[in-house]
């Protein structure tokens, strides 16, 4: 996956979670089921991981949270 997972947040009222990804200078904020870079669907957000599914193949991968570079 050509992106870095660097954080997440959960709305206390609705319980909805969002994950934060970066690819180059771009930042993406995704909820479950949303698509990253038109190629990967976010299927799970963990405390320190995000699981993505490649749309074309159905293969899944888990990204570990990394601190954003300064």
N, CA, C and O atoms as a Tripos MOL2 file, in Angstrom:
@<TRIPOS>MOLECULE
protein
  280   279    70     0     0
PROTEIN
NO_CHARGES

@<TRIPOS>ATOM
      1 N           0.8600   -1.1760    0.0000 N.3       1 UNK1
      2 CA          0.0000    0.0000    0.0000 C.3       1 UNK1
      3 C           0.9010    1.2330    0.0000 C.2       1 UNK1
      4 O           1.7470    1.3770    0.8830 O.2       1 UNK1
      5 N           0.7340    2.1060   -0.9610 N.am      2 UNK2
      6 CA          1.5810    3.2890   -1.0560 C.3       2 UNK2
      7 C           1.1000    4.4450   -0.1760 C.2       2 UNK2
      8 O           1.0120    5.5840   -0.6330 O.2       2 UNK2
      9 N           0.7940    4.1500    1.0730 N.am      3 UNK3
     10 CA          0.3300    5.1630    2.0230 C.3       3 UNK3
     11 C           0.7540    4.7500    3.4240 C.2       3 UNK3
     12 O           1.0540    3.5840    3.6800 O.2       3 UNK3
     13 N           0.7740    5.7310    4.3310 N.am      4 UNK4
     14 CA          1.1530    5.4900    5.7230 C.3       4 UNK4
     15 C          -0.0690    5.7410    6.6110 C.2       4 UNK4
     16 O          -0.7610    6.7450    6.4440 O.2       4 UNK4
     17 N          -0.3330    4.8420    7.5430 N.am      5 UNK5
     18 CA         -1.3940    4.9940    8.5440 C.3       5 UNK5
     19 C          -0.7750    5.6940    9.7420 C.2       5 UNK5
     20 O           0.1860    5.1920   10.3260 O.2       5 UNK5
     21 N          -1.3260    6.8700   10.1190 N.am      6 UNK6
     22 CA         -0.6870    7.6110   11.2130 C.3       6 UNK6
     23 C          -1.6120    8.0070   12.3520 C.2       6 UNK6
     24 O          -1.1930    8.7450   13.2440 O.2       6 UNK6
     25 N          -2.8650    7.5400   12.3520 N.am      7 UNK7
     26 CA         -3.7170    7.8520   13.4920 C.3       7 UNK7
     27 C          -5.1720    7.5330   13.2290 C.2       7 UNK7
     28 O          -5.5650    7.1950   12.1120 O.2       7 UNK7
     29 N          -5.9680    7.6490   14.2920 N.am      8 UNK8
     30 CA         -7.4050    7.4340   14.1760 C.3       8 UNK8
     31 C          -8.1120    8.1550   15.3050 C.2       8 UNK8
     32 O          -7.5010    8.5520   16.2970 O.2       8 UNK8
     33 N          -9.4230    8.3160   15.1290 N.am      9 UNK9
     34 CA        -10.2570    8.9670   16.1380 C.3       9 UNK9
     35 C         -11.6340    8.3040   16.1080 C.2       9 UNK9
     36 O         -12.0880    7.8380   15.0640 O.2       9 UNK9
     37 N         -12.2870    8.2710   17.2650 N.am     10 UNK10
     38 CA        -13.6520    7.7520   17.3630 C.3      10 UNK10
     39 C         -14.5360    8.8290   17.9670 C.2      10 UNK10
     40 O         -14.2270    9.3660   19.0310 O.2      10 UNK10
     41 N         -15.6300    9.1460   17.2950 N.am     11 UNK11
     42 CA        -16.5940   10.1230   17.7930 C.3      11 UNK11
     43 C         -17.3260    9.5120   18.9860 C.2      11 UNK11
     44 O         -17.9390    8.4520   18.8610 O.2      11 UNK11
     45 N         -17.2670   10.1730   20.1360 N.am     12 UNK12
     46 CA        -17.8590    9.6250   21.3610 C.3      12 UNK12
     47 C         -19.3780    9.5130   21.2830 C.2      12 UNK12
     48 O         -19.9640    8.6110   21.8820 O.2      12 UNK12
     49 N         -20.0150   10.4150   20.5560 N.am     13 UNK13
     50 CA        -21.4750   10.3760   20.4650 C.3      13 UNK13
     51 C         -21.9690    9.2970   19.5160 C.2      13 UNK13
     52 O         -22.8570    8.5180   19.8620 O.2      13 UNK13
     53 N         -21.3940    9.2510   18.3200 N.am     14 UNK14
     54 CA        -21.9080    8.3120   17.3090 C.3      14 UNK14
     55 C         -21.1620    6.9700   17.3090 C.2      14 UNK14
     56 O         -21.6920    5.9630   16.8390 O.2      14 UNK14
     57 N         -19.9370    6.9620   17.8330 N.am     15 UNK15
     58 CA        -19.1330    5.7510   17.8160 C.3      15 UNK15
     59 C         -18.4280    5.5210   16.4900 C.2      15 UNK15
     60 O         -17.7250    4.5230   16.3300 O.2      15 UNK15
     61 N         -18.6050    6.4330   15.5310 N.am     16 UNK16
     62 CA        -17.9740    6.3020   14.2180 C.3      16 UNK16
     63 C         -16.4730    6.5460   14.3230 C.2      16 UNK16
     64 O         -16.0300    7.5000   14.9640 O.2      16 UNK16
     65 N         -15.7030    5.6810   13.6900 N.am     17 UNK17
     66 CA        -14.2420    5.8240   13.6880 C.3      17 UNK17
     67 C         -13.7600    6.3150   12.3400 C.2      17 UNK17
     68 O         -14.3620    6.0300   11.3050 O.2      17 UNK17
     69 N         -12.6670    7.0560   12.3660 N.am     18 UNK18
     70 CA        -12.0020    7.5510   11.1640 C.3      18 UNK18
     71 C         -10.5150    7.2610   11.3060 C.2      18 UNK18
     72 O          -9.9520    7.3760   12.3950 O.2      18 UNK18
     73 N          -9.8830    6.8830   10.1980 N.am     19 UNK19
     74 CA         -8.4540    6.6170   10.1790 C.3      19 UNK19
     75 C          -7.7670    7.6630    9.3010 C.2      19 UNK19
     76 O          -8.3460    8.1430    8.3260 O.2      19 UNK19
     77 N          -6.5330    8.0110    9.6540 N.am     20 UNK20
     78 CA         -5.7660    9.0240    8.9400 C.3      20 UNK20
     79 C          -4.6020    8.3710    8.2010 C.2      20 UNK20
     80 O          -3.8220    7.6180    8.7860 O.2      20 UNK20
     81 N          -4.4970    8.6690    6.9100 N.am     21 UNK21
     82 CA         -3.4410    8.1320    6.0590 C.3      21 UNK21
     83 C          -2.7630    9.2790    5.3330 C.2      21 UNK21
     84 O          -3.3750   10.3180    5.0890 O.2      21 UNK21
     85 N          -1.4860    9.0860    4.9840 N.am     22 UNK22
     86 CA         -0.8000   10.0620    4.1440 C.3      22 UNK22
     87 C          -0.1150    9.3180    3.0090 C.2      22 UNK22
     88 O           0.3530    8.1890    3.1600 O.2      22 UNK22
     89 N          -0.0770    9.9930    1.8690 N.am     23 UNK23
     90 CA          0.6210    9.4920    0.6850 C.3      23 UNK23
     91 C           1.2590   10.7140    0.0450 C.2      23 UNK23
     92 O           0.5720   11.5480   -0.5440 O.2      23 UNK23
     93 N           2.5800   10.8140    0.1660 N.am     24 UNK24
     94 CA          3.2510   12.0230   -0.3010 C.3      24 UNK24
     95 C           2.7970   13.2020    0.5400 C.2      24 UNK24
     96 O           2.8450   13.1480    1.7680 O.2      24 UNK24
     97 N           2.3530   14.2730   -0.1190 N.am     25 UNK25
     98 CA          1.8790   15.4710    0.5880 C.3      25 UNK25
     99 C           0.3860   15.4220    0.8780 C.2      25 UNK25
    100 O          -0.1480   16.3420    1.4980 O.2      25 UNK25
    101 N          -0.2940   14.3780    0.4480 N.am     26 UNK26
    102 CA         -1.7410   14.2810    0.6130 C.3      26 UNK26
    103 C          -2.1060   13.5360    1.8960 C.2      26 UNK26
    104 O          -1.4420   12.5730    2.2800 O.2      26 UNK26
    105 N          -3.1730   14.0000    2.5520 N.am     27 UNK27
    106 CA         -3.6940   13.3540    3.7560 C.3      27 UNK27
    107 C          -5.1200   12.9100    3.4600 C.2      27 UNK27
    108 O          -5.9010   13.6460    2.8580 O.2      27 UNK27
    109 N          -5.4470   11.6900    3.8940 N.am     28 UNK28
    110 CA         -6.7650   11.1040    3.6690 C.3      28 UNK28
    111 C          -7.3820   10.7310    5.0150 C.2      28 UNK28
    112 O          -6.7060   10.1730    5.8790 O.2      28 UNK28
    113 N          -8.6610   11.0390    5.1900 N.am     29 UNK29
    114 CA         -9.4090   10.6790    6.3900 C.3      29 UNK29
    115 C         -10.5400    9.7610    5.9290 C.2      29 UNK29
    116 O         -11.4260   10.1780    5.1830 O.2      29 UNK29
    117 N         -10.4990    8.5040    6.3850 N.am     30 UNK30
    118 CA        -11.4500    7.5070    5.9050 C.3      30 UNK30
    119 C         -12.2470    6.8760    7.0290 C.2      30 UNK30
    120 O         -11.7280    6.6370    8.1200 O.2      30 UNK30
    121 N         -13.5020    6.6110    6.7530 N.am     31 UNK31
    122 CA        -14.3340    5.7980    7.6270 C.3      31 UNK31
    123 C         -14.3630    4.3750    7.0950 C.2      31 UNK31
    124 O         -13.9110    4.1220    5.9780 O.2      31 UNK31
    125 N         -14.8810    3.4620    7.8650 N.am     32 UNK32
    126 CA        -14.9750    2.0690    7.4330 C.3      32 UNK32
    127 C         -15.7530    1.9690    6.1230 C.2      32 UNK32
    128 O         -16.7990    2.5990    5.9590 O.2      32 UNK32
    129 N         -15.2340    1.1760    5.2030 N.am     33 UNK33
    130 CA        -15.8800    0.9750    3.9160 C.3      33 UNK33
    131 C         -15.4840    1.9850    2.8590 C.2      33 UNK33
    132 O         -15.8070    1.8000    1.6860 O.2      33 UNK33
    133 N         -14.7920    3.0470    3.2410 N.am     34 UNK34
    134 CA        -14.3880    4.0630    2.2690 C.3      34 UNK34
    135 C         -13.0900    3.6350    1.5770 C.2      34 UNK34
    136 O         -12.3660    2.7650    2.0600 O.2      34 UNK34
    137 N         -12.8150    4.2710    0.4290 N.am     35 UNK35
    138 CA        -11.7250    3.8550   -0.4400 C.3      35 UNK35
    139 C         -10.5410    4.8150   -0.3820 C.2      35 UNK35
    140 O         -10.7010    6.0360   -0.3820 O.2      35 UNK35
    141 N          -9.3470    4.2230   -0.3320 N.am     36 UNK36
    142 CA         -8.0900    4.9710   -0.3250 C.3      36 UNK36
    143 C          -7.4280    4.8250   -1.6850 C.2      36 UNK36
    144 O          -7.2410    3.7080   -2.1670 O.2      36 UNK36
    145 N          -7.0760    5.9340   -2.3020 N.am     37 UNK37
    146 CA         -6.3540    5.9650   -3.5760 C.3      37 UNK37
    147 C          -7.0670    5.1710   -4.6750 C.2      37 UNK37
    148 O          -6.4130    4.6530   -5.5800 O.2      37 UNK37
    149 N          -8.3790    5.0700   -4.6060 N.am     38 UNK38
    150 CA         -9.1990    4.3460   -5.5800 C.3      38 UNK38
    151 C          -8.8000    2.8770   -5.7330 C.2      38 UNK38
    152 O          -9.1580    2.2430   -6.7250 O.2      38 UNK38
    153 N          -8.0650    2.3320   -4.7650 N.am     39 UNK39
    154 CA         -7.5690    0.9570   -4.8850 C.3      39 UNK39
    155 C          -7.7930    0.1000   -3.6500 C.2      39 UNK39
    156 O          -7.8190   -1.1260   -3.7490 O.2      39 UNK39
    157 N          -7.9560    0.7280   -2.4820 N.am     40 UNK40
    158 CA         -8.0130   -0.0260   -1.2340 C.3      40 UNK40
    159 C          -9.2170    0.4020   -0.4100 C.2      40 UNK40
    160 O          -9.4770    1.5960   -0.2670 O.2      40 UNK40
    161 N          -9.9540   -0.5630    0.1350 N.am     41 UNK41
    162 CA        -11.0980   -0.2830    1.0060 C.3      41 UNK41
    163 C         -10.6730   -0.5000    2.4570 C.2      41 UNK41
    164 O         -10.0310   -1.5000    2.7790 O.2      41 UNK41
    165 N         -11.0330    0.4370    3.3250 N.am     42 UNK42
    166 CA        -10.7450    0.3140    4.7540 C.3      42 UNK42
    167 C         -11.7640   -0.6270    5.3710 C.2      42 UNK42
    168 O         -12.9620   -0.3420    5.3570 O.2      42 UNK42
    169 N         -11.2910   -1.7630    5.9200 N.am     43 UNK43
    170 CA        -12.2180   -2.7530    6.4590 C.3      43 UNK43
    171 C         -12.1830   -2.8490    7.9810 C.2      43 UNK43
    172 O         -13.1260   -3.3560    8.5890 O.2      43 UNK43
    173 N         -11.1040   -2.3660    8.6050 N.am     44 UNK44
    174 CA        -11.0420   -2.4180   10.0740 C.3      44 UNK44
    175 C         -10.0460   -1.3890   10.5830 C.2      44 UNK44
    176 O          -8.9960   -1.1600    9.9830 O.2      44 UNK44
    177 N         -10.4060   -0.7720   11.7120 N.am     45 UNK45
    178 CA         -9.5130    0.1660   12.3920 C.3      45 UNK45
    179 C          -9.2750   -0.3830   13.7870 C.2      45 UNK45
    180 O         -10.2130   -0.5530   14.5670 O.2      45 UNK45
    181 N          -8.0140   -0.6590   14.0970 N.am     46 UNK46
    182 CA         -7.6450   -1.1290   15.4220 C.3      46 UNK46
    183 C          -6.9790   -0.0220   16.2090 C.2      46 UNK46
    184 O          -6.8500    1.1050   15.7310 O.2      46 UNK46
    185 N          -6.5610   -0.3460   17.4070 N.am     47 UNK47
    186 CA         -5.9030    0.6550   18.2570 C.3      47 UNK47
    187 C          -4.5960    1.1480   17.6290 C.2      47 UNK47
    188 O          -4.2740    2.3320   17.7290 O.2      47 UNK47
    189 N          -3.8360    0.2480   16.9790 N.am     48 UNK48
    190 CA         -2.5600    0.6220   16.3660 C.3      48 UNK48
    191 C          -2.4130    0.1080   14.9390 C.2      48 UNK48
    192 O          -1.3210    0.1490   14.3720 O.2      48 UNK48
    193 N          -3.5250   -0.3820   14.3500 N.am     49 UNK49
    194 CA         -3.4690   -0.9370   13.0030 C.3      49 UNK49
    195 C          -4.7040   -0.5380   12.1950 C.2      49 UNK49
    196 O          -5.7380   -0.1560   12.7430 O.2      49 UNK49
    197 N          -4.5580   -0.6400   10.8850 N.am     50 UNK50
    198 CA         -5.6820   -0.4530    9.9630 C.3      50 UNK50
    199 C          -5.6030   -1.5730    8.9300 C.2      50 UNK50
    200 O          -4.5380   -1.8340    8.3700 O.2      50 UNK50
    201 N          -6.7210   -2.2280    8.6830 N.am     51 UNK51
    202 CA         -6.7410   -3.3060    7.6960 C.3      51 UNK51
    203 C          -7.4140   -2.7970    6.4270 C.2      51 UNK51
    204 O          -8.5060   -2.2310    6.4620 O.2      51 UNK51
    205 N          -6.7320   -3.0130    5.3100 N.am     52 UNK52
    206 CA         -7.2120   -2.5760    4.0100 C.3      52 UNK52
    207 C          -7.3670   -3.7700    3.0840 C.2      52 UNK52
    208 O          -6.6280   -4.7490    3.1830 O.2      52 UNK52
    209 N          -8.3430   -3.6760    2.1750 N.am     53 UNK53
    210 CA         -8.5640   -4.7180    1.1880 C.3      53 UNK53
    211 C          -8.3530   -4.1240   -0.2030 C.2      53 UNK53
    212 O          -8.9410   -3.0970   -0.5420 O.2      53 UNK53
    213 N          -7.5140   -4.7720   -1.0020 N.am     54 UNK54
    214 CA         -7.3040   -4.3250   -2.3760 C.3      54 UNK54
    215 C          -8.5590   -4.6570   -3.1880 C.2      54 UNK54
    216 O          -9.0040   -5.8040   -3.2070 O.2      54 UNK54
    217 N          -9.1220   -3.6590   -3.8500 N.am     55 UNK55
    218 CA        -10.3820   -3.8460   -4.5600 C.3      55 UNK55
    219 C         -10.2640   -4.8570   -5.6980 C.2      55 UNK55
    220 O         -11.1630   -5.6780   -5.8790 O.2      55 UNK55
    221 N          -9.1850   -4.8150   -6.4630 N.am     56 UNK56
    222 CA         -9.0380   -5.6690   -7.6420 C.3      56 UNK56
    223 C          -8.8900   -7.1480   -7.2900 C.2      56 UNK56
    224 O          -9.4310   -8.0070   -7.9870 O.2      56 UNK56
    225 N          -8.1640   -7.4490   -6.2210 N.am     57 UNK57
    226 CA         -7.8390   -8.8440   -5.9180 C.3      57 UNK57
    227 C          -8.5460   -9.3990   -4.6800 C.2      57 UNK57
    228 O          -8.6600  -10.6140   -4.5190 O.2      57 UNK57
    229 N          -9.0200   -8.5070   -3.8090 N.am     58 UNK58
    230 CA         -9.6110   -8.9610   -2.5540 C.3      58 UNK58
    231 C          -8.5860   -9.2820   -1.4870 C.2      58 UNK58
    232 O          -8.9460   -9.6610   -0.3720 O.2      58 UNK58
    233 N          -7.3010   -9.1340   -1.8180 N.am     59 UNK59
    234 CA         -6.2460   -9.3920   -0.8210 C.3      59 UNK59
    235 C          -6.2960   -8.3310    0.2610 C.2      59 UNK59
    236 O          -6.5910   -7.1650    0.0010 O.2      59 UNK59
    237 N          -6.0010   -8.7610    1.4800 N.am     60 UNK60
    238 CA         -6.0040   -7.8370    2.6210 C.3      60 UNK60
    239 C          -4.6030   -7.6650    3.1780 C.2      60 UNK60
    240 O          -3.7660   -8.5660    3.1160 O.2      60 UNK60
    241 N          -4.3750   -6.4760    3.7250 N.am     61 UNK61
    242 CA         -3.1060   -6.1840    4.3780 C.3      61 UNK61
    243 C          -3.3800   -5.3220    5.5950 C.2      61 UNK61
    244 O          -4.3750   -4.5990    5.6480 O.2      61 UNK61
    245 N          -2.4990   -5.4040    6.5620 N.am     62 UNK62
    246 CA         -2.6260   -4.6200    7.7840 C.3      62 UNK62
    247 C          -1.4730   -3.6390    7.8720 C.2      62 UNK62
    248 O          -0.3100   -4.0310    7.7820 O.2      62 UNK62
    249 N          -1.7920   -2.3610    8.0480 N.am     63 UNK63
    250 CA         -0.7800   -1.3250    8.2390 C.3      63 UNK63
    251 C          -0.6730   -1.0260    9.7330 C.2      63 UNK63
    252 O          -1.6820   -0.9240   10.4310 O.2      63 UNK63
    253 N           0.5410   -0.8910   10.2030 N.am     64 UNK64
    254 CA          0.7970   -0.5070   11.5940 C.3      64 UNK64
    255 C           0.9520    1.0010   11.6650 C.2      64 UNK64
    256 O           1.5700    1.6120   10.7930 O.2      64 UNK64
    257 N           0.3870    1.6000   12.7090 N.am     65 UNK65
    258 CA          0.4460    3.0560   12.8580 C.3      65 UNK65
    259 C           1.8920    3.5270   12.9930 C.2      65 UNK65
    260 O           2.6940    2.9550   13.7300 O.2      65 UNK65
    261 N           2.1940    4.6010   12.2460 N.am     66 UNK66
    262 CA          3.5010    5.2310   12.3080 C.3      66 UNK66
    263 C           3.3060    6.7000   12.6580 C.2      66 UNK66
    264 O           2.3210    7.3140   12.2480 O.2      66 UNK66
    265 N           4.2500    7.2690   13.4190 N.am     67 UNK67
    266 CA          4.1310    8.7040   13.7200 C.3      67 UNK67
    267 C           4.3830    9.5080   12.4460 C.2      67 UNK67
    268 O           5.2390    9.1370   11.6410 O.2      67 UNK67
    269 N           3.6490   10.6020   12.2550 N.am     68 UNK68
    270 CA          3.8780   11.4330   11.0600 C.3      68 UNK68
    271 C           5.2680   12.0600   11.1110 C.2      68 UNK68
    272 O           5.7560   12.4260   12.1790 O.2      68 UNK68
    273 N           5.9000   12.1780    9.9410 N.am     69 UNK69
    274 CA          7.2280   12.7960    9.9000 C.3      69 UNK69
    275 C           7.0670   14.2960    9.9740 C.2      69 UNK69
    276 O           6.0620   14.8350    9.5100 O.2      69 UNK69
    277 N           8.0420   14.9810   10.5500 N.am     70 UNK70
    278 CA          7.9550   16.4330   10.7010 C.3      70 UNK70
    279 C           8.4500   17.1550    9.5130 C.2      70 UNK70
    280 O           8.4400   18.3860    9.4890 O.2      70 UNK70
@<TRIPOS>BOND
     1     1     2 1
     2     2     3 1
     3     3     4 2
     4     3     5 am
     5     5     6 1
     6     6     7 1
     7     7     8 2
     8     7     9 am
     9     9    10 1
    10    10    11 1
    11    11    12 2
    12    11    13 am
    13    13    14 1
    14    14    15 1
    15    15    16 2
    16    15    17 am
    17    17    18 1
    18    18    19 1
    19    19    20 2
    20    19    21 am
    21    21    22 1
    22    22    23 1
    23    23    24 2
    24    23    25 am
    25    25    26 1
    26    26    27 1
    27    27    28 2
    28    27    29 am
    29    29    30 1
    30    30    31 1
    31    31    32 2
    32    31    33 am
    33    33    34 1
    34    34    35 1
    35    35    36 2
    36    35    37 am
    37    37    38 1
    38    38    39 1
    39    39    40 2
    40    39    41 am
    41    41    42 1
    42    42    43 1
    43    43    44 2
    44    43    45 am
    45    45    46 1
    46    46    47 1
    47    47    48 2
    48    47    49 am
    49    49    50 1
    50    50    51 1
    51    51    52 2
    52    51    53 am
    53    53    54 1
    54    54    55 1
    55    55    56 2
    56    55    57 am
    57    57    58 1
    58    58    59 1
    59    59    60 2
    60    59    61 am
    61    61    62 1
    62    62    63 1
    63    63    64 2
    64    63    65 am
    65    65    66 1
    66    66    67 1
    67    67    68 2
    68    67    69 am
    69    69    70 1
    70    70    71 1
    71    71    72 2
    72    71    73 am
    73    73    74 1
    74    74    75 1
    75    75    76 2
    76    75    77 am
    77    77    78 1
    78    78    79 1
    79    79    80 2
    80    79    81 am
    81    81    82 1
    82    82    83 1
    83    83    84 2
    84    83    85 am
    85    85    86 1
    86    86    87 1
    87    87    88 2
    88    87    89 am
    89    89    90 1
    90    90    91 1
    91    91    92 2
    92    91    93 am
    93    93    94 1
    94    94    95 1
    95    95    96 2
    96    95    97 am
    97    97    98 1
    98    98    99 1
    99    99   100 2
   100    99   101 am
   101   101   102 1
   102   102   103 1
   103   103   104 2
   104   103   105 am
   105   105   106 1
   106   106   107 1
   107   107   108 2
   108   107   109 am
   109   109   110 1
   110   110   111 1
   111   111   112 2
   112   111   113 am
   113   113   114 1
   114   114   115 1
   115   115   116 2
   116   115   117 am
   117   117   118 1
   118   118   119 1
   119   119   120 2
   120   119   121 am
   121   121   122 1
   122   122   123 1
   123   123   124 2
   124   123   125 am
   125   125   126 1
   126   126   127 1
   127   127   128 2
   128   127   129 am
   129   129   130 1
   130   130   131 1
   131   131   132 2
   132   131   133 am
   133   133   134 1
   134   134   135 1
   135   135   136 2
   136   135   137 am
   137   137   138 1
   138   138   139 1
   139   139   140 2
   140   139   141 am
   141   141   142 1
   142   142   143 1
   143   143   144 2
   144   143   145 am
   145   145   146 1
   146   146   147 1
   147   147   148 2
   148   147   149 am
   149   149   150 1
   150   150   151 1
   151   151   152 2
   152   151   153 am
   153   153   154 1
   154   154   155 1
   155   155   156 2
   156   155   157 am
   157   157   158 1
   158   158   159 1
   159   159   160 2
   160   159   161 am
   161   161   162 1
   162   162   163 1
   163   163   164 2
   164   163   165 am
   165   165   166 1
   166   166   167 1
   167   167   168 2
   168   167   169 am
   169   169   170 1
   170   170   171 1
   171   171   172 2
   172   171   173 am
   173   173   174 1
   174   174   175 1
   175   175   176 2
   176   175   177 am
   177   177   178 1
   178   178   179 1
   179   179   180 2
   180   179   181 am
   181   181   182 1
   182   182   183 1
   183   183   184 2
   184   183   185 am
   185   185   186 1
   186   186   187 1
   187   187   188 2
   188   187   189 am
   189   189   190 1
   190   190   191 1
   191   191   192 2
   192   191   193 am
   193   193   194 1
   194   194   195 1
   195   195   196 2
   196   195   197 am
   197   197   198 1
   198   198   199 1
   199   199   200 2
   200   199   201 am
   201   201   202 1
   202   202   203 1
   203   203   204 2
   204   203   205 am
   205   205   206 1
   206   206   207 1
   207   207   208 2
   208   207   209 am
   209   209   210 1
   210   210   211 1
   211   211   212 2
   212   211   213 am
   213   213   214 1
   214   214   215 1
   215   215   216 2
   216   215   217 am
   217   217   218 1
   218   218   219 1
   219   219   220 2
   220   219   221 am
   221   221   222 1
   222   222   223 1
   223   223   224 2
   224   223   225 am
   225   225   226 1
   226   226   227 1
   227   227   228 2
   228   227   229 am
   229   229   230 1
   230   230   231 1
   231   231   232 2
   232   231   233 am
   233   233   234 1
   234   234   235 1
   235   235   236 2
   236   235   237 am
   237   237   238 1
   238   238   239 1
   239   239   240 2
   240   239   241 am
   241   241   242 1
   242   242   243 1
   243   243   244 2
   244   243   245 am
   245   245   246 1
   246   246   247 1
   247   247   248 2
   248   247   249 am
   249   249   250 1
   250   250   251 1
   251   251   252 2
   252   251   253 am
   253   253   254 1
   254   254   255 1
   255   255   256 2
   256   255   257 am
   257   257   258 1
   258   258   259 1
   259   259   260 2
   260   259   261 am
   261   261   262 1
   262   262   263 1
   263   263   264 2
   264   263   265 am
   265   265   266 1
   266   266   267 1
   267   267   268 2
   268   267   269 am
   269   269   270 1
   270   270   271 1
   271   271   272 2
   272   271   273 am
   273   273   274 1
   274   274   275 1
   275   275   276 2
   276   275   277 am
   277   277   278 1
   278   278   279 1
   279   279   280 2
@<TRIPOS>SUBSTRUCTURE
     1 UNK1         2 RESIDUE 1 A UNK
     2 UNK2         6 RESIDUE 1 A UNK
     3 UNK3        10 RESIDUE 1 A UNK
     4 UNK4        14 RESIDUE 1 A UNK
     5 UNK5        18 RESIDUE 1 A UNK
     6 UNK6        22 RESIDUE 1 A UNK
     7 UNK7        26 RESIDUE 1 A UNK
     8 UNK8        30 RESIDUE 1 A UNK
     9 UNK9        34 RESIDUE 1 A UNK
    10 UNK10       38 RESIDUE 1 A UNK
    11 UNK11       42 RESIDUE 1 A UNK
    12 UNK12       46 RESIDUE 1 A UNK
    13 UNK13       50 RESIDUE 1 A UNK
    14 UNK14       54 RESIDUE 1 A UNK
    15 UNK15       58 RESIDUE 1 A UNK
    16 UNK16       62 RESIDUE 1 A UNK
    17 UNK17       66 RESIDUE 1 A UNK
    18 UNK18       70 RESIDUE 1 A UNK
    19 UNK19       74 RESIDUE 1 A UNK
    20 UNK20       78 RESIDUE 1 A UNK
    21 UNK21       82 RESIDUE 1 A UNK
    22 UNK22       86 RESIDUE 1 A UNK
    23 UNK23       90 RESIDUE 1 A UNK
    24 UNK24       94 RESIDUE 1 A UNK
    25 UNK25       98 RESIDUE 1 A UNK
    26 UNK26      102 RESIDUE 1 A UNK
    27 UNK27      106 RESIDUE 1 A UNK
    28 UNK28      110 RESIDUE 1 A UNK
    29 UNK29      114 RESIDUE 1 A UNK
    30 UNK30      118 RESIDUE 1 A UNK
    31 UNK31      122 RESIDUE 1 A UNK
    32 UNK32      126 RESIDUE 1 A UNK
    33 UNK33      130 RESIDUE 1 A UNK
    34 UNK34      134 RESIDUE 1 A UNK
    35 UNK35      138 RESIDUE 1 A UNK
    36 UNK36      142 RESIDUE 1 A UNK
    37 UNK37      146 RESIDUE 1 A UNK
    38 UNK38      150 RESIDUE 1 A UNK
    39 UNK39      154 RESIDUE 1 A UNK
    40 UNK40      158 RESIDUE 1 A UNK
    41 UNK41      162 RESIDUE 1 A UNK
    42 UNK42      166 RESIDUE 1 A UNK
    43 UNK43      170 RESIDUE 1 A UNK
    44 UNK44      174 RESIDUE 1 A UNK
    45 UNK45      178 RESIDUE 1 A UNK
    46 UNK46      182 RESIDUE 1 A UNK
    47 UNK47      186 RESIDUE 1 A UNK
    48 UNK48      190 RESIDUE 1 A UNK
    49 UNK49      194 RESIDUE 1 A UNK
    50 UNK50      198 RESIDUE 1 A UNK
    51 UNK51      202 RESIDUE 1 A UNK
    52 UNK52      206 RESIDUE 1 A UNK
    53 UNK53      210 RESIDUE 1 A UNK
    54 UNK54      214 RESIDUE 1 A UNK
    55 UNK55      218 RESIDUE 1 A UNK
    56 UNK56      222 RESIDUE 1 A UNK
    57 UNK57      226 RESIDUE 1 A UNK
    58 UNK58      230 RESIDUE 1 A UNK
    59 UNK59      234 RESIDUE 1 A UNK
    60 UNK60      238 RESIDUE 1 A UNK
    61 UNK61      242 RESIDUE 1 A UNK
    62 UNK62      246 RESIDUE 1 A UNK
    63 UNK63      250 RESIDUE 1 A UNK
    64 UNK64      254 RESIDUE 1 A UNK
    65 UNK65      258 RESIDUE 1 A UNK
    66 UNK66      262 RESIDUE 1 A UNK
    67 UNK67      266 RESIDUE 1 A UNK
    68 UNK68      270 RESIDUE 1 A UNK
    69 UNK69      274 RESIDUE 1 A UNK
    70 UNK70      278 RESIDUE 1 A UNK
